[in-house]
């Protein structure tokens, strides 16, 4: 399953997507320490599996919080959280 965290507003679409199938198998949790903005926390889902999620208080502010990491190149370079995720479970849209 794909979990989407973020928002859409007049300035654009800002989402971080986490593939929970890949994330649930991870033991390293590199995304938690790999994000300079400390967006990710580990929480238990409805089935008792531990997953990385974007912190509740940051979901509607990704456009501001992630601005420093936003890729400027085309094709975009991976975000620090993507590089830290050895399962390649994190994608972004903006």
C-alpha positions, 0 to 999 in steps of 0.5 A: 500500500502507498501512504501519501502525506502532504497537501495541495494549495494554491502554490502547488502539490506537495506530497511524500509517498511511502510504500508501506510494503517496502517500509515494513520490512526495513530494520535500519529506519534510515529515513528517521535520521536521514531527514534534516528536518526530522519529518519522519517518526516510526509508528505502529499501523492498524495491523501492528507493523511499525512504519515510517510516517510523516509527523502529523504536525508537519504534513500540511507544511511540507512546501516550507519544511522541505524547501531546503531539500527540494531538488532544483535539477531535472531529473531531480536528485534524490532527497536526503530521506530518499538516499537514506532509505535503502528500501527505496520506499520514499518518493516525493511530488512537488 
